[in-house]
Amino acid sequence: MGSDEYNVYKDGDSWVGKRQDGQRATVRNDTQQGAYDALRDRLAAGQGGEISVHGTNGQVRYKNTIDPKPDPRSSKG
C-alpha cells in the first residue's frame, strides 16, 4: 500500500480521512460526506491519490481516484 492511498471511515462519533500508512487523521468531520469532500479537496490540490470509503460495518463502499492538480510550469505560455 502506497502513501497515496487514503481511507474514509467511522472513528467514534466522527468520520476521518486517513492515509493508508498514516498515524493521524488527515481530515475529521461529523459526516461521511464531509470527510470525503475535505479529503478529496486536499488530494486534488496536491499530488492526488485514491480514496476508499468504508461504511459503518467496515466494508469498502466505493473507491475514487483523485487526479493531481496540473503543474502550471508544464503549460505553454
CORSULQUI-V407490 format. One record per residue. N is the residue number from 1. RES is the residue in one small letter. OMEGA is omega as a letter, one per 30 degrees, with the letter a starting at -180 (* if undefined). NEAR is the number of other C-alpha atoms within 8 Angstrom. D_FIRST is the distance of its C-alpha to the first C-alpha in Angstrom with 1 decimal. Layout:
BEGIN
N/RES/OMEGA/NEAR/D_FIRST
N/RES/OMEGA/NEAR/D_FIRST
END
This chain:
BEGIN
1/m/a/5/0.0
2/g/a/6/3.8
3/s/l/9/6.8
4/d/l/9/8.3
5/e/a/12/6.9
6/y/l/13/9.7
7/n/l/13/11.6
8/v/a/15/15.4
9/y/a/13/17.1
10/k/l/12/20.5
11/d/a/7/21.1
12/g/a/5/24.7
13/d/a/6/26.9
14/s/l/10/24.5
15/w/a/15/21.4
16/v/l/16/18.5
17/g/a/15/15.8
18/k/l/12/13.1
19/r/a/12/9.9
20/q/a/11/6.9
21/d/a/7/7.5
22/g/l/8/11.1
23/q/a/4/14.3
24/r/l/5/16.5
25/a/l/10/16.8
26/t/l/9/16.9
27/v/l/10/19.5
28/r/a/10/21.8
29/n/l/10/24.4
30/d/a/9/26.9
31/t/l/8/25.7
32/q/a/12/22.6
33/q/l/6/23.8
34/g/l/9/24.5
35/a/l/16/21.1
36/y/a/11/19.5
37/d/a/8/22.2
38/a/l/9/21.7
39/l/l/11/18.0
40/r/a/10/18.6
41/d/l/8/21.4
42/r/a/8/19.5
43/l/a/13/16.8
44/a/l/12/19.6
45/a/a/9/21.5
46/g/a/8/18.9
47/q/a/9/16.1
48/g/l/13/15.0
49/g/l/12/11.7
50/e/l/11/10.8
51/i/l/13/12.3
52/s/a/13/12.3
53/v/a/12/15.7
54/h/l/14/16.6
55/g/l/10/20.3
56/t/l/7/22.2
57/n/l/5/21.7
58/g/l/7/17.9
59/q/l/7/17.4
60/v/l/9/15.5
61/r/l/8/18.5
62/y/l/7/17.1
63/k/l/9/14.5
64/n/l/7/15.5
65/t/a/8/14.5
66/i/l/11/16.3
67/d/l/9/17.9
68/p/l/11/18.4
69/k/l/9/21.9
70/p/l/4/24.2
71/d/a/6/25.2
72/p/a/5/28.9
73/r/a/5/29.6
74/s/a/5/28.7
75/s/l/6/31.4
76/k/l/4/35.0
77/g/*/2/37.8
END
